[in-house]
Amino acid sequence: MKIQKAQDVEAKQVEMDQAEGVMMRMLIGPDDGAPNFNMRFFEVAVGGYTPRHTHGWEHEVYVLAGNGVVLEDGQDKPINAGDCVYVPPNEEHQFRNTGGSENLKFLCLVPRDSG
């Protein structure tokens, strides 16, 4: 078993084409011996966004703070603190912070071998 504070995990800038103002912490992953899933914490600055992309694995997302939009079927859908989002495999998606002054913070769970 492992117990740690999320803020004690190093935050790393997401360095992907078409990503702006996004930090990620790998809260639980391969280095922890987790056999099936990665738990990641994302923080998206005001005006920031993840890349618009697709891949062959699902996402389960829980929005902790802030508000923004997630791209679904080519349209922006609003998301707010307390919302749960399921992104199926191969669906184009992007998370954007459209909030006033608060960072968009969310947990994202993906299969371990998702890259």
N, C-alpha and C positions, 0 to 999 in steps of 0.2 A: 504494500500500500504506500501511497505517496500523498502527502498533504503539503500544500504550499500556498502562498499568497500570489494571486495573479500579478500584482504589481512587482513581485520579485523576479518574474520571468522577463528576460531581455526583450524589449520591443525592437523590431527590425523594420526598416522602411521597405515597403513592397516595391521592388524594382522590376516592373513589367511594363512593356509598351502600353500606352494608353491608361496608365494608373497615375493618379495625382493625389498627394496628401493622405496616403494610406499607410498605417503602421499595423504590424501583426505580431502577436505573441503566440508561440506554440505552447499552449498550456499543458497538454498531454499528447504525447506522440511516440515515435519510434524510440527515442532516447530514454523513455520511461518504461519501455517494454510493453506498451499497449499493443495487443495483437490485432485489433480490428479497426479502430477509429483514431482519428486525430481530432482534438478539441483545440480550436484556434480562437483567439480573441482579436477582433479587428477594431481599429479606431480610425474613423474617416473624418478629416478636418472639414470645417465649413467650406463648401464649394468643391471638396474633393470627391473622388470616384474610383471605383475598381475598374479594371478593364472590361470592356464589352466582349464576352467570349462564350464558348461552349466547350464541353468535354463530356466524357462518357460516364461520369459518376454523379451521384446526387449530392445535394447540400441540405442540411437541416440548420436553420438559422433562428436564433432568438435575439430580438432587439432589446438591449439593456437600457439605452439612453439615446436621446436625440430623436431626430426624425429625418426622413429623406424619401427616396423612391427606389424601387427595384424594377428593372426592366422585365416585363412579362409579355410574351407574344408581340413584341415590338412596341408596347405601350408602357409608360411609367405608371406604377401602382404605388400609392403612398404607404409608407411604413413608419411606425412610431414605437416608442418604448412599450414593451409588453406584447408586441406582435411576434408570432411564429411564422416562419416562411419555409416552405418546402420547394426546392428547385429540382425538378426531375433531371435525370441524365439527358444530355444532348439538347437541352433547352438554352437558347441564348439568354444571358443575364448580365446585369451590371447593378451595382449598388452605388447610389449617389447621395451625398449629404446636401440637402436643400434647406436645412435649418438655419435659423437666424444666427445664433452665436454659440451653439452647443455642438460638440463633436458627436457624430453618430457612432455608437458603440454596439457591437453585436458579437455573440458567440456563433461559431460556425463549425459544425461537425461534418467530417467527410471520411470516407473509407481510408484506411491507413495507406494503401498502395496507390493513392490518387495523385501522387506526385508532389 
